[in-house]
Amino acid sequence: MPDRSSKAVWEGDIQNGKGTMKIGSGAWEGPYSFKSRFENGQGTNPEELIAAAHSGCFSMALSGALTRAGHPPTRIETVAKVALEKTDAGFNIPRIALDTKATVPGIDDAKFQEIAQQAKQNCPVSKVLAGAEISLTARLD
């Protein structure tokens, strides 16, 4: 398995500076700034990219787990919400909320919930982000 990488460049001080982030494959490059991270400014931020990685990883993990259980899905849509909070000790990501909706022919809700929870535990991105509380809301479409 190949290593994956991305790159960030920051220029200037924390509040007035600006930066760019680029995904290693070249599939995306964009700006980020103090305002895009801590306010509602234009651009992206690290937490948004973590959310993209987590929602993508979890969706694939759930698809694999459902398929191995004999219930291949036709569609999985996951939104990840990453909370960034300021504490006395500095900034922290205390929680991530996964919200997924899936179309899975021939499965009952109890089995779906069981498989979804297993996928959350086994998703590699969930494992690396285990320092945050990760919640899951899973619905059949």
Secondary structure, DSSP 8 states (H G I E B T S, - for coil): -----EEEEEES-TTT-EEEEEETTSS-EEEEEHHHHHSS-SSB-HHHHHHHHHHHHHHHHHHHHHHHTT---SEEEEEEEE--EEETTEEE--EEEEEEEEE-TT--HHHHHHHHHHHHHH-HHHHHTTTSEEEEEEEE-
